[in-house]
């Protein structure tokens, strides 16, 4: 039987997104996820031989009306890993009384986890050069 390694969080990225005129919480959430993803470059997969399918991606979306986020649509935006998306109370609604519209602002936290055994890793004993 293969040994099971504990999952370790290797990445945490944050992003924001909005829908200024449509009142669409899902669109704002997707834009927040894209913003977070554009801050990341996960080179360790190729460098260390990890398979993207081993990565679990946990996404938390903050909006004022979490029930209005289509979690399946947001999940489909994630290009790699096994995604889990939840929506919680957060973000902002900014009402424009003059235009009678509400601007939706969403936040996203994207976390990536890999099954890593800490015993397989050690810090280099090399002394940095002055």
C-alpha positions as CSV (number, residue, x, y, z in Angstrom):
1,X,0.0,0.0,0.0
2,X,1.4,3.4,-0.9
3,X,2.2,5.8,2.0
4,X,-0.1,8.7,2.3
5,X,1.6,12.1,2.7
6,X,0.1,15.0,4.6
7,X,-1.1,17.9,2.4
8,X,0.8,21.1,2.8
9,X,-0.3,24.5,1.5
10,X,2.2,25.6,-1.0
11,X,0.5,28.7,-2.4
12,X,-1.9,31.4,-1.2
13,X,-2.9,34.1,-3.7
14,X,-5.5,36.8,-3.4
15,X,-7.5,38.6,-6.0
16,X,-10.3,41.0,-6.5
17,X,-12.9,41.3,-9.2
18,X,-16.0,43.2,-9.9
19,X,-19.2,43.5,-12.0
20,X,-19.9,47.2,-12.1
21,X,-23.2,47.3,-13.9
22,X,-24.7,43.8,-14.2
23,X,-25.1,42.9,-10.5
24,X,-23.6,39.5,-11.3
25,X,-21.9,37.9,-8.3
26,X,-20.6,34.9,-10.4
27,X,-18.9,37.3,-12.9
28,X,-17.3,39.3,-10.1
29,X,-16.1,36.0,-8.5
30,X,-14.6,34.7,-11.7
31,X,-12.8,37.9,-12.2
32,X,-11.4,37.7,-8.7
33,X,-10.1,34.2,-9.3
34,X,-8.5,35.3,-12.6
35,X,-6.8,38.2,-10.8
36,X,-5.4,35.8,-8.1
37,X,-4.2,33.3,-10.8
38,X,-2.4,36.0,-12.7
39,X,-0.2,36.6,-9.6
40,X,1.1,33.0,-9.7
41,X,3.5,31.0,-11.6
42,X,3.9,27.5,-10.2
43,X,7.2,26.3,-11.6
44,X,7.8,23.7,-9.0
45,X,5.6,21.2,-10.8
46,X,7.9,20.9,-13.8
47,X,11.0,21.6,-11.7
48,X,10.3,18.9,-9.1
49,X,8.3,16.4,-11.1
50,X,4.9,16.9,-9.4
51,X,1.8,16.1,-11.4
52,X,-0.8,18.9,-11.4
53,X,-3.5,16.3,-10.7
54,X,-1.9,15.8,-7.3
55,X,-2.8,19.4,-6.3
56,X,-5.9,20.3,-4.4
57,X,-7.1,23.9,-5.0
58,X,-9.2,25.5,-2.4
59,X,-10.9,28.7,-3.4
60,X,-12.9,31.0,-1.0
61,X,-14.9,33.7,-2.6
62,X,-16.1,36.7,-0.5
63,X,-19.2,38.5,-1.7
64,X,-22.2,40.2,0.0
65,X,-24.6,37.5,-1.3
66,X,-22.8,34.2,-1.3
67,X,-25.9,32.3,-2.5
68,X,-25.8,34.2,-5.8
69,X,-22.4,32.8,-6.8
70,X,-22.6,29.8,-9.3
71,X,-19.9,27.7,-7.7
72,X,-19.7,25.3,-10.7
73,X,-19.0,28.2,-13.1
74,X,-16.2,29.5,-10.8
75,X,-14.8,26.0,-10.4
76,X,-14.6,25.7,-14.2
77,X,-12.3,28.7,-14.3
78,X,-9.5,26.9,-12.5
79,X,-7.0,25.4,-15.0
80,X,-5.3,22.8,-12.8
81,X,-5.8,20.6,-9.8
82,X,-8.8,19.3,-8.0
83,X,-10.8,22.4,-7.2
84,X,-13.1,23.1,-4.2
85,X,-14.9,26.4,-4.3
86,X,-16.9,28.0,-1.5
87,X,-18.6,31.4,-1.2
88,X,-18.8,33.3,2.1
89,X,-20.0,36.7,3.3
90,X,-17.4,39.3,2.3
91,X,-16.6,41.6,-0.5
92,X,-18.6,44.8,-1.1
93,X,-21.7,46.1,-2.7
94,X,-21.4,49.7,-3.6
95,X,-24.8,51.3,-4.5
96,X,-24.9,54.2,-7.0
97,X,-28.2,56.0,-6.2
98,X,-27.9,58.3,-9.1
99,X,-27.6,55.4,-11.6
100,X,-29.8,53.1,-9.5
101,X,-27.2,50.3,-9.8
102,X,-25.1,48.3,-7.4
103,X,-21.5,47.6,-8.1
104,X,-20.4,44.1,-7.0
105,X,-16.9,43.7,-5.6
106,X,-15.7,40.1,-4.9
107,X,-12.5,38.9,-3.2
108,X,-10.9,35.5,-3.8
109,X,-8.3,33.5,-1.8
110,X,-6.8,30.7,-3.9
111,X,-4.9,28.1,-1.9
112,X,-3.0,25.2,-3.4
113,X,-2.1,22.0,-1.5
114,X,0.2,19.1,-2.4
115,X,0.8,15.8,-0.6
116,X,4.3,16.5,0.7
117,X,6.3,14.6,3.3
118,X,8.4,17.2,5.2
119,X,11.1,14.4,5.8
120,X,11.8,14.4,2.1
121,X,13.1,18.0,2.3
122,X,15.9,19.7,4.1
123,X,17.5,23.1,4.0
124,X,20.8,23.4,2.3
125,X,23.8,23.5,4.6
126,X,25.7,25.7,2.2
127,X,26.9,29.0,3.7
128,X,25.9,32.0,1.7
129,X,28.7,34.0,0.3
130,X,29.2,37.5,1.6
